[in-house]
Amino acid sequence: MSLPIHHLVAPRPQDLQPLAGDLALRRGRVHEFCGPSRVRLAAGVMARSDGPVVWIRPAWGTERLNAAGLQPLANPARLTLVEAPRDEGLLWAMEEALRSGAAPLVVAELAAPPGLTPIRRLHLAAAAGGEAAGRDGAHAPLGLILLPGEGGAPGVESRWHLAPAPSPALLWSDEARWTLTRLRARLAPPAAWRLARRDGDEVLETLSSAS
């Protein structure tokens, strides 16, 4: 099965979803978030998007998405939570949600990286959802898969890692800090940034090229 070579065409502004600072994700494709703060990164994307959000998670998981914790970033009323009893159910639900084009953002929490064929199916579903949404004047859907550790799903459009960073203050500080790393992208090299939240605003500072 072959895929259209979307990445060779420069995206239009409406095809991009803001991530942080001037960083953006291409809509109509599937991206990967990994690392200990991956849910926080996905919540940040939700805060910068509009419309309903489908969030898919394993039914056997012990952790739950906390609506009160999400409230400072984004309205939890936008969420439609879906639970699946098996790994294949998570991917099926994500594929169907992307294909419908009804939600601009579809997030799936996975326990392990899926293979290349499921990722290709998700890309195709996102492209089909973009066509469906376009007929209604809406944005193409953005797919996010959340993976523990360093992730590693083959074929994703990009892979981003977010982890807490130490505070520069010796004592208590009200500034939250993370290290955001772009591990993989089709048209951009690996790189790292310091992401800080100060007085309700986010500040992004370039650190260095990631190895």
ABEGO torsion letter per residue (X at the ends): XBBBBAAABBBBAAABBBABEABBBBBGBBBBBBEAAAAAAAAAAAAABBEBBBBBBBAABABBBBAAAAAAABBAAABBBBBBABAAAAAAAAAAAAAAGABABBBBBBABBBBAAAAAAAAAAAAAAAAAAAAAGBBBBBBBBBBBEAEGBBGBABBBBBBBBBBABABBBABBBBBBBBABBAABBBBBBBBBBBGGBBBBBBABBBX
